């Protein structure tokens, strides 16, 4: 779920929001909502005796944390890339509108 939120929201937020802080904060809020929802879902699944849970209740899910961190870092990178490309687009539009006058 966090990967889906990252793929669907990170780049567009950076591209369309002019304020980099607003884009990054909005992505972080969406990511954290999905992370909590996904974490609770996986914990309940493992505690209810699923046949193949994501992790066992007796072991610490370090790999899950590392993958989640990697997805967060990639998402922040996509927000920054989107902001850079969006800023260039806005700058070209501004220069073009000044030249038309």
Protein Blocks (a to p, Z undefined) as FASTA:
>chain_A
ZZmmmmmmmmmmmmmpmblklmmmmmmmmmmmmmmmmmmmmmmmmmnopabdfbdfkbcc
fklmmmmmmmmmmmmmmmmmmmmmmmmmmmmmmmmmmmmZZ
